[in-house]
Each structure stands twice: as C-alpha cells, then as structure tokens.
C-alpha cells in the first residue's frame, strides 16, 4: 500500500505506525532532471478527492510518500489542484525545505570567495576556493543567482528528495555508480536496445577571451621638498611672483605645486654704488647704498598621471575528445568576458538603511563590512541602521564603524600590468575552469535512455552514474551521469523506472601531468605567454623624479654687477638693478599620457581529461 504521510516538520522522522490523517495513494510519479543548474525533484500522487476542506488543511504541509513502509521521498504540496470536481485529484509536491531560496543562497554565498591574499604557488587545496570563484566575473550583487557560484566548478545544485538538503553533484562523476549491465534492463530497453541520441560534441579547441580594463594612476607629492635661499635686491617682486599651491608647472605637464611658501625675509649686506656723471648734478660723485634681502623659501611638487590600459588574454582549452561528428569549424566561437573594474571594491555591500525587498530597517552586527561615503568600514558595535551613515553614535559618542582598506582587485593603481600579477593569475585560472565546465558539459553529447527494474531503479537519482550494456550501444556499453530519472507506480501496483544518462566522449587519454614551465588548476595544465609591458612613464618613479630645470636667474651678484656697470657708464645704478629681476625657474619632463595602451596575452592548455563514457569511434 502507498500513502502520503503528514510530517510535523520538513525534516521530521517518519512517524511510527499506525498513521493518522494519511491519504492513500492510487498512483504516483517521482521525477528529477538536470534541465537547469538547480535540480528540483518533484513527485505527484493521485488520491481520492478529500474535498476542498481536506486539501486546504494539507496545503503547505510536508508529506512523505511511503510505499510498503519505505519512504521514497518527501516534499511540500505545491498548490491546490486546479481540477477538484472529479473523484480523484492529483497532488504535486516539490522536494525542497522551507525558505529554500534562503537556504540555497546561503550555500552559494559560502562558495563565493572575495578578494583574499592569493598565492598562485600555494598547494592546490589552499587555492582551490579562490580559483573556483572570482568576483571579477560577477555582477555587483550576484547572490540572487545561486548558479553563478558554480560557474568555476563542474557541478550543479541538487535538492535531495529524501533529506531535502541542498547538495552539489558533479557533471560527469556520480556519487554512486549503478552497474546495471544488461540483466538490469527491463521493458523495451532489454530487447530493442536503449534509446540513444547523439548531439554535437565539443570542438577539439574551445576558446574564451578575458578583457581587463583600468586606469593606471599615480597621484601624489614629491618625496623630497626643495628648500633654498636667494639674495636679491628685487625681493618684493620675487615674493609677489612666488607660486601658490595648486599652480601648474608648465602647460598641461601633469605637474603642479603641492606646497610653496616664503619662509623668511632677512637683511643682507649693504651694497654701495657710485653716482657718476653730470646727470646727477650736485649729487655727482656721491654714493647710493642698497640693501638686498635674503629670501628663504620651500617648494614641493605634485604629480597626476592617468593612463588608460587594457589587457586581453585568449584562453585556448584543448579537449581530449573523440574525433567524430565535427562540422567544418575546427574551433568554437570565441566568447569575450569583460572583467569588472579592477580598482573598485566589488565584494563589499553598500551601507543601507533598510532592506530594499522588505523595507525593514537594517541591523548590523560586529564585523559586518560596508561601503559608505566612498570608503570601506567594519562594524564595531551591533546596532540598527541610523537615519544617515554615522561613524559615531550620536547619543553615546561610541564609535560604530572603523575605516579599513577597500577590497579592490588591483590595490596598486600604479601598476602597468594585471593579468600576470598574482591576482591576474587567479582570474586566468578561474577563466580556464569556466571554460572547462562548458567543455565538460558539451562532451556529454550521447544520451542513453532505458528502463530498469524497480528494485534497482527506485534509488537512482541525478546524483548517480549508471553503466549499461547492450549490443546496439556503440562500443557495446555506456557509462554516464544520470540527467533524468522518473519512477512510476501505476494504480494496479506495477512499477517502472526510466533513466537517462549523458555520456562523455573522451578519447581515453590520461589526465595531463604538470611539466617544467607549466602551471595547473583543477587538473588543467597550461602554458602562459606574457609579452613585455609598454611603460611610457615610470609611475613608480614619479615621487622621486628630479626637476629637469631648477635655477635662480639674476640673484644679487648679477644685479650688483649690473648696477656697477651702469654707474661706470654714467647711468643710474638703481634703474639697472630693476632691469634684472630675480626669477625662479622650475620645470619637469611632461608626463606623457597616450591613447589606450593594449597588451595581449595567451594561455594554451594541454588536452584536458574527458571521461570516456561511450565509444563513438569503434575500430572497424
């Protein structure tokens, strides 16, 4: 006998008999299929119509489908049946726990590795999480899409139809292998042979291009200031013409004055000039005494360099697949992925006053991290969100938030390179994993469908693999991952299980081994080609760069000589002093900014291992 047994909670143990409030099941169908990246088992049960009151009472509850005392699956009633007028109704149940969206989101978030200290030379187990997920490939908030957490893993999500736990299952390797052989086949599959469909296998070479764009920036002040003293008769003009902070040094040179100040003006020694000639009348042969000033000053320059840069890396993944059923193209179309901004924190959430979905006031716990006021912060005291973002509590004065560094992928904005830095290597390896997942999924190009005996098939799920034999299967046998299974119990008591497996078309070659000059991630062995970097400006050297020109023109010695020369020629020495004003000359080599500087890298793998689940090229 078959029953729908009500459960007190979704994870409660099956109650002991005798059961109460059960519904006798006349027929049932249990199915699950990998038709997306989230496998949701569903079961339907036909029962005698209990009336609307009975259905409403059961709506929203969890039930276990029990056959001869054995629990086959459990789930929550999806909705009230659309047709209630007959003697029988079909109920549909989904095998998911309460708040399943939150459960799978939390599981996905646990796999999302943000910006961490990544060592490309660390043991594989230590860097696996960072290479399997890279926030540079995701949107600002990817939590709404649990499948995005698995794009670097050869897995899909699956709800367990008995425990209702969220699990992950491999694309080609099942948790259990059911060796059905030929004797386990039933129905049509045992005589005419299983149903076999061959799709388009992956190309020998699959490609993916990653594009990283950023602005190389170097903005700051000189590490060494200029402090000097000049003695001049025209000290007032020198003082008035002295630059101010922010003034440009040259025209569009990229250099400005960070600081500029007159630090002191002191008297210097007197100079005496002869008044020679009739033009001075009764003052002829007299003397004029002029006192220069010693002007001390200090200068510090600032630089502002911005250069648009772009790097492309072409990932070429060679697959160890059988050479069969290819069209004229030898390579798959190349997809391009634009990475997120390298200098922006793409993993820390923005501070919010209220939840945008529920409009409930946000609560922040100790250790929570947010972005606010263009800065990154860590919560120090648990609190509900203030009306506006406040660093300190307006009443107690206690610090609510502590500032920290942003978690940007490219923390050093002066860098002229990215994809061959440690962080860039992580992005490349994640890109290879994404490409490998695509190829592995495409390699399952052979679908084999068959029926099996109930005793064997009732426990087969999409988490398993199966091996079958039949002379009509190419090569005589096939092994593949279960991608669809349907178990049916008819009203008369007959039972059947239909299974579809997807078989990969690997060529039988072994997994590659890392050699000299090669790198590896998740069994993918590859070689990088990295050209040199074009650096029109040494951004790291700007802080210590010396001025191209630094000089004082017409100091007091030049002025005094001009005054003496004028006196000897019978001219006014004071006028001569004014004709040679003291000037400061300062110049740097202009910081050259060019159009976008593009750099191209390439990565080529050794043939990656693809399981050989079916032989599509048997020897003739």
C-alpha positions in Angstrom: 0.0 0.0 0.0 1.1 3.5 -0.7 0.4 6.6 1.4 1.0 10.3 1.8 2.0 10.6 5.5 1.9 14.1 7.0 5.1 15.3 8.8 5.3 17.7 11.7 8.3 19.4 10.1 10.1 19.0 6.8 13.0 17.1 8.5 11.0 15.1 11.0 11.5 11.3 11.1 8.8 9.2 9.6 6.2 8.7 12.4 5.6 5.2 13.7 2.5 3.3 12.5 -0.4 3.4 12.8 -0.5 6.7 10.9 -3.3 9.2 11.2 -4.5 11.7 8.6 -2.8 9.8 5.8 -4.0 9.8 2.2 -4.0 6.6 0.3 -2.1 6.9 -3.0 -3.6 5.3 -6.0 -0.7 6.1 -8.4 2.5 8.2 -8.1 5.3 9.6 -10.2 8.7 10.7 -8.9 11.0 12.6 -11.2 14.1 14.7 -11.3 16.0 16.1 -14.2 19.1 18.2 -14.9 17.3 20.7 -17.1 19.0 23.6 -15.3 21.8 24.2 -12.9 19.4 23.5 -10.0 17.8 20.1 -9.9 14.5 20.1 -8.0 12.9 16.6 -7.5 9.1 16.6 -7.9 6.6 13.9 -7.1 2.9 13.7 -8.0 0.4 11.5 -6.2 -3.2 10.7 -7.3 -5.5 10.2 -4.3 -9.3 10.0 -3.8 -10.7 13.5 -3.6 -10.8 14.5 0.1 -12.8 17.6 -0.7 -11.7 21.2 -0.6 -11.5 21.3 3.2 -9.1 18.3 3.3 -6.9 19.8 0.6 -6.8 23.2 2.2 -5.9 21.6 5.5 -3.0 19.8 3.9 -1.9 22.7 1.8 1.5 24.0 2.8 2.3 20.8 4.8 5.1 18.4 4.2 4.3 14.8 3.3 6.3 11.7 2.8 5.5 9.3 0.0 5.6 5.8 1.6 5.5 2.5 -0.4 5.1 -0.7 1.6 6.6 1.0 4.6 9.6 2.5 2.8 9.9 6.3 2.4 10.6 7.1 -1.2 10.7 10.9 -1.0 9.1 13.9 0.8 8.0 17.3 -0.1 5.7 20.2 0.3 2.4 20.5 -1.5 2.9 22.9 -4.3 -0.6 24.3 -4.6 -4.3 23.4 -4.6 -5.1 21.3 -7.6 -6.7 23.2 -10.5 -9.3 20.5 -11.0 -11.4 19.4 -8.0 -14.6 18.1 -9.5 -13.6 14.5 -10.0 -13.5 11.6 -7.7 -9.7 11.7 -7.8 -7.2 14.6 -7.6 -3.5 14.7 -8.4 -1.3 16.4 -5.8 2.1 17.8 -6.7 4.9 18.2 -4.2 8.3 19.8 -4.5 11.2 18.3 -2.6 12.6 21.5 -1.0 12.7 22.7 2.6 11.0 25.9 3.9 12.7 29.1 2.8 14.5 27.1 0.2 15.6 30.3 -1.6 17.4 31.5 1.5 19.0 28.0 2.0 20.4 27.8 -1.5 21.5 31.4 -1.4 23.4 30.8 1.8 25.0 27.7 0.3 26.1 29.6 -2.7 27.4 32.5 -0.7 29.6 30.1 1.2 31.3 29.3 -2.1 31.8 32.9 -3.1 35.5 33.8 -2.3 36.0 37.5 -2.3 39.2 39.4 -2.5 41.7 37.4 -0.5 45.5 37.1 -0.3 46.0 34.7 -3.1 49.3 32.8 -3.6 49.4 31.2 -7.1 52.2 28.9 -5.8 50.3 27.6 -2.8 49.2 23.9 -2.6 46.2 23.2 -4.8 43.9 22.6 -1.9 44.7 26.0 -0.4 43.9 28.0 -3.6 41.1 25.9 -4.9 38.3 28.1 -3.5 39.8 31.3 -4.9 40.2 29.8 -8.3 36.7 28.2 -8.4 35.1 31.6 -7.8 36.2 35.1 -8.9 34.1 38.2 -8.1 35.7 39.9 -11.1 33.4 37.8 -13.3 30.2 38.6 -11.4 27.8 41.5 -11.1 27.9 43.8 -8.1 25.5 41.6 -6.1 25.4 38.0 -7.5 23.6 36.5 -4.5 20.2 36.3 -6.4 21.7 33.7 -8.8 22.9 30.6 -6.9 24.1 29.1 -10.2 26.7 31.8 -10.6 28.6 30.3 -7.6 29.3 27.1 -9.6 30.5 28.5 -12.9 34.0 27.6 -12.0 33.1 24.1 -10.7 32.0 21.1 -12.8 28.9 20.8 -10.6 25.2 21.6 -10.4 22.9 22.2 -7.4 20.5 19.4 -6.4 17.9 19.1 -3.7 17.9 15.6 -2.0 14.5 14.1 -2.4 14.7 12.3 1.0 16.6 14.7 3.3 15.6 17.9 1.4 19.2 19.1 1.9 20.9 21.2 -0.7 23.8 19.3 -2.3 26.2 19.6 -5.3 26.6 16.9 -7.9 29.4 16.5 -10.5 28.6 16.8 -14.2 30.2 13.5 -15.1 31.1 11.7 -11.9 28.3 10.3 -9.8 28.4 9.8 -6.1 27.5 6.2 -6.7 27.8 4.0 -9.8 25.0 1.6 -10.6 26.4 -1.2 -12.7 23.2 -2.2 -14.4 24.8 -4.2 -17.2 22.2 -5.8 -19.5 20.4 -8.0 -17.0 19.1 -5.0 -15.1 17.4 -3.5 -18.2 13.7 -4.0 -18.4 10.9 -3.3 -20.9 11.8 -2.0 -24.3 15.5 -1.4 -23.3 16.1 -5.1 -22.8 15.1 -6.2 -26.2 15.3 -3.5 -28.8 18.0 -1.7 -27.0 18.2 1.6 -25.2 17.2 4.9 -26.9 20.4 6.7 -28.0 20.6 10.3 -29.1 23.9 11.8 -30.2 24.3 15.6 -30.0 27.0 17.9 -31.2 30.2 17.2 -29.2 32.7 19.9 -28.3 35.4 21.0 -30.7 38.9 20.0 -30.1 39.8 23.5 -29.1 37.5 25.8 -27.1 38.4 29.5 -26.6 37.5 32.3 -24.2 38.8 35.8 -24.1 39.1 37.9 -21.0 39.4 41.6 -21.1 40.7 43.7 -18.2 40.4 47.5 -18.4 41.6 50.0 -15.8 43.2 53.4 -15.4 46.8 53.4 -14.3 47.0 56.2 -11.8 49.9 57.8 -10.0 48.8 60.8 -8.0 50.8 62.3 -5.1 53.6 64.6 -4.0 57.4 64.5 -4.4 59.2 62.6 -1.7 61.8 65.4 -1.3 61.0 69.1 -1.0 63.2 72.0 -2.2 64.4 74.4 0.5 66.6 77.3 -0.7 67.6 80.9 0.0 68.1 83.6 -2.6 69.6 87.0 -2.0 68.0 89.7 -4.2 67.5 93.4 -4.5 64.1 92.8 -6.1 62.8 90.7 -3.2 59.4 92.3 -3.2 58.8 91.3 -6.9 60.2 87.9 -6.1 57.7 87.5 -3.3 54.7 88.6 -5.3 55.6 86.4 -8.2 56.2 83.3 -6.0 53.8 80.4 -6.9 50.9 79.2 -4.9 49.9 75.6 -4.0 48.0 74.1 -6.9 49.6 76.3 -9.6 50.6 74.4 -12.7 54.2 73.8 -13.5 54.4 74.3 -17.2 51.4 73.8 -19.6 49.5 70.5 -19.2 52.6 68.8 -17.9 50.9 66.8 -15.2 52.9 68.6 -12.6 51.7 71.2 -10.0 52.9 72.8 -6.8 51.9 70.7 -3.8 53.2 73.4 -1.5 55.0 76.7 -2.0 55.9 79.2 0.7 58.1 82.1 1.6 59.7 81.0 5.0 61.6 84.2 5.9 63.0 87.5 4.6 66.2 88.8 6.3 68.6 91.7 5.6 71.7 91.0 3.7 74.9 93.1 3.5 74.7 96.6 2.0 76.0 97.3 -1.5 77.3 100.8 -2.5 77.0 102.2 -6.0 78.8 105.4 -7.3 76.8 108.2 -8.9 79.0 109.1 -11.8 78.2 111.8 -14.4 76.7 115.3 -14.9 73.2 113.9 -14.9 73.3 113.6 -11.2 74.1 117.3 -10.7 75.2 118.3 -7.2 75.0 114.5 -6.3 77.7 113.6 -8.7 80.5 111.5 -7.3 78.2 110.6 -4.4 77.1 107.1 -3.5 73.9 105.1 -3.2 73.6 102.3 -0.6 71.2 99.5 -1.4 70.4 96.6 0.9 69.3 93.2 -0.7 67.2 90.7 1.2 67.9 87.1 1.8 64.6 85.3 1.0 64.3 81.7 2.2 61.6 79.5 0.6 60.4 75.9 0.2 58.7 74.1 -2.7 57.2 70.7 -3.1 55.8 69.4 -6.4 52.8 67.2 -7.1 52.1 64.8 -10.0 48.9 63.4 -11.5 49.3 60.6 -14.0 46.3 58.8 -15.6 46.8 56.3 -18.4 44.1 54.1 -19.8 45.2 50.5 -20.1 43.6 47.3 -21.4 44.8 43.7 -21.4 43.4 40.8 -23.3 44.1 37.1 -22.7 43.0 34.4 -25.1 42.3 31.1 -23.3 42.6 28.1 -25.6 41.5 24.9 -24.0 42.3 21.7 -25.8 39.9 18.8 -25.0 40.8 15.1 -25.2 37.6 14.1 -27.1 37.0 11.7 -29.9 37.4 13.0 -33.4 33.9 12.5 -34.6 30.8 14.4 -35.9 32.6 17.7 -36.4 31.4 20.4 -38.7 33.8 22.4 -40.8 34.8 24.7 -38.0 37.8 23.5 -36.0 37.2 25.8 -33.1 34.2 27.1 -31.2 33.2 30.7 -31.5 35.2 32.9 -29.0 33.2 34.4 -26.2 34.5 37.6 -24.6 34.1 38.3 -20.9 34.8 41.9 -19.6 36.1 41.8 -16.1 34.7 44.1 -13.5 36.5 47.3 -12.7 39.9 46.4 -11.2 40.2 49.4 -8.8 36.7 49.2 -7.4 35.6 47.1 -4.3 33.2 44.8 -6.0 32.6 42.5 -3.0 31.7 44.7 0.0 28.0 45.6 0.1 26.8 49.2 0.2 25.5 50.5 3.5 21.7 50.6 3.5 19.2 52.0 5.9 16.5 49.5 5.0 16.2 46.2 3.2 15.2 47.0 -0.4 12.9 44.0 -0.6 11.2 44.0 2.8 11.7 47.7 3.7 12.8 46.5 7.2 15.4 48.6 9.0 18.8 47.0 8.6 20.7 45.6 11.5 24.5 45.5 11.5 26.5 43.1 13.7 30.1 43.3 14.8 32.4 42.5 11.9 29.9 43.4 9.2 31.6 45.3 6.3 30.0 48.0 4.2 30.9 50.8 1.7 29.7 54.3 2.7 30.9 57.8 1.9 33.2 56.3 -0.8 35.1 54.4 2.0 35.1 50.9 3.4 34.0 50.3 7.0 33.9 47.5 9.6 31.1 47.5 12.3 32.4 47.8 15.8 29.1 47.7 17.8 26.0 45.9 16.8 23.3 48.4 16.0 20.3 49.2 13.9 21.0 51.4 11.0 21.0 55.1 11.8 19.0 57.6 9.7 22.2 58.5 7.9 25.5 56.8 7.9 27.3 57.9 11.1 30.7 56.8 12.3 29.8 57.5 15.9 26.6 57.0 17.9 25.0 60.5 18.2 24.0 59.9 21.8 26.8 57.9 23.4 29.6 59.0 21.1 30.8 55.4 20.8 32.4 54.5 17.5 30.0 52.4 15.4 32.3 51.9 12.4 36.0 51.6 11.8 37.5 52.5 8.5 39.5 49.9 6.6 41.0 49.4 3.1 38.8 48.7 0.2 38.9 45.2 -1.2 39.8 46.1 -4.8 41.5 43.5 -7.1 44.1 46.0 -8.2 45.1 47.7 -5.0 48.2 49.3 -6.5 46.8 51.6 -9.1 50.3 52.5 -10.4 50.7 49.0 -11.8 51.0 48.9 -15.6 50.1 45.2 -15.7 47.4 42.9 -14.2 46.8 39.5 -15.8 50.3 38.3 -15.0 50.2 39.5 -11.4 49.2 37.1 -8.6 45.6 38.5 -8.8 45.6 38.2 -12.5 46.7 34.6 -12.4 43.7 33.9 -10.2 41.4 35.4 -12.9 43.1 33.4 -15.6 42.7 30.1 -13.7 39.1 30.8 -13.0 38.5 31.6 -16.7 40.1 28.2 -17.5 37.8 26.5 -15.0 34.7 28.2 -16.5 35.8 27.1 -20.0 36.5 23.6 -18.8 33.0 23.4 -17.3 31.5 24.4 -20.6 33.5 21.8 -22.5 32.8 19.1 -20.0 29.0 19.8 -20.3 29.3 19.7 -24.1 31.2 16.5 -24.0 28.2 14.7 -22.6 26.9 14.5 -26.2 25.4 11.0 -26.0 22.1 10.5 -24.2 21.2 6.9 -23.4 17.7 6.2 -22.1 16.5 2.9 -20.7 14.2 1.3 -18.2 15.4 -0.7 -15.2 13.9 -3.0 -12.7 12.1 -1.2 -9.8 14.3 -2.8 -7.1 17.4 -1.3 -8.7 16.0 1.9 -10.1 13.9 3.2 -7.2 17.1 4.6 -5.5 18.7 6.0 -8.6 18.9 9.8 -8.6 20.6 12.6 -10.6 23.5 12.4 -8.1 24.5 9.0 -9.5 26.1 7.4 -12.6 25.0 4.3 -14.4 26.7 1.7 -16.6 24.6 -0.3 -19.1 25.5 -2.9 -21.7 23.7 -3.7 -25.0 25.0 -4.8 -28.4 23.2 -1.9 -30.0 25.1 0.7 -28.0 28.2 1.9 -29.9 31.1 0.0 -28.3 28.7 -2.3 -26.5 28.4 -0.3 -23.3 27.9 3.2 -22.0 28.7 4.9 -18.7 27.3 8.3 -17.9 25.9 10.7 -15.3 22.2 10.4 -14.6 20.5 13.5 -16.0 16.9 12.4 -15.8 15.1 9.7 -13.8 11.3 9.0 -13.5 9.9 6.4 -11.2 6.2 5.5 -11.7 3.8 3.5 -9.6 0.6 2.6 -11.6 -2.8 2.2 -9.9 -2.7 -1.5 -10.4 0.6 -1.7 -8.5 3.0 -2.1 -11.4 6.2 -0.2 -11.1 8.8 1.1 -13.6 11.8 3.4 -13.6 13.1 5.2 -16.7 16.6 6.6 -16.6 18.6 8.8 -19.0 22.3 9.1 -18.7 24.6 11.6 -20.5 27.8 10.0 -21.6 31.0 12.0 -22.3 33.0 11.3 -25.4 36.5 11.3 -24.1 39.2 9.8 -26.2 40.6 7.6 -23.5 43.8 9.7 -22.9 45.1 10.1 -19.4 45.0 13.3 -17.4 47.9 15.6 -18.2 50.9 16.0 -15.8 52.5 19.3 -15.0 55.9 19.7 -16.5 58.6 22.4 -16.4 57.4 25.9 -17.2 53.7 24.8 -16.9 51.0 25.6 -14.5 47.9 23.8 -13.2 44.5 24.4 -11.8 41.9 21.6 -11.1 43.8 19.2 -13.4 44.0 21.7 -16.2 47.7 22.1 -17.3 48.6 25.1 -19.3 51.3 27.5 -20.5 51.2 31.3 -20.4 52.6 33.6 -22.9 53.2 37.1 -21.4 54.7 39.9 -23.6 56.6 42.8 -22.1 54.8 45.9 -20.8 54.8 49.3 -22.6 55.6 51.9 -20.0 55.9 55.4 -21.4 56.1 56.8 -17.9 57.7 55.2 -14.8 54.7 55.7 -12.5 56.6 54.3 -9.5 59.5 56.8 -10.1 57.4 60.0 -10.2 57.7 60.6 -6.5 61.5 60.7 -6.6 61.8 62.3 -10.1 64.2 65.3 -10.2 63.3 68.5 -11.9 64.6 68.9 -15.4 65.3 72.5 -14.7 65.9 74.2 -11.4 67.7 77.5 -11.2 67.7 81.0 -9.8 68.1 83.7 -12.5 69.6 87.2 -11.6 70.4 86.8 -8.0 72.0 89.7 -6.1 75.5 89.1 -7.6 74.2 89.6 -11.2 72.1 92.6 -10.1 75.1 94.2 -8.3 77.3 93.7 -11.3 74.7 95.4 -13.5 74.5 98.3 -11.0 78.2 98.8 -11.0 78.4 98.7 -14.8 75.7 101.3 -15.1 77.5 103.5 -12.6 80.7 103.4 -14.6 78.8 104.3 -17.7 77.2 107.3 -16.0 73.8 105.7 -15.8 71.5 105.2 -12.8 72.6 102.0 -11.0 69.2 101.7 -9.2 67.4 101.6 -12.6 69.9 98.9 -13.7 69.0 96.8 -10.6 65.4 96.8 -11.7 66.2 95.6 -15.2 67.4 92.3 -13.8 64.6 90.9 -11.7 65.4 87.7 -9.7 63.4 84.8 -11.1 62.8 81.1 -10.1 62.8 78.6 -12.9 61.4 75.1 -12.3 60.4 72.5 -14.9 59.8 68.8 -15.1 59.6 66.5 -18.1 55.9 66.4 -19.1 54.0 63.2 -18.0 53.0 61.7 -21.3 49.5 60.3 -21.5 48.7 58.2 -24.5 45.6 56.6 -26.0 44.6 53.2 -24.5 47.6 51.0 -24.2 46.7 47.4 -25.1 48.6 44.3 -24.1 47.7 40.8 -25.3 48.5 37.6 -23.5 47.6 34.0 -24.4 47.1 30.7 -22.5 47.1 27.3 -24.1 46.3 24.1 -22.2 47.4 20.5 -22.7 44.5 18.3 -23.7 42.3 18.2 -20.7 41.0 14.8 -19.4 37.4 14.0 -20.6 35.9 10.7 -19.3 35.2 8.1 -21.9 31.6 7.1 -21.3 30.9 5.8 -24.8 32.9 4.8 -27.8 31.7 6.7 -30.8 34.7 5.7 -32.9 34.9 1.9 -32.6 37.5 0.1 -34.6 36.3 -1.1 -37.9 
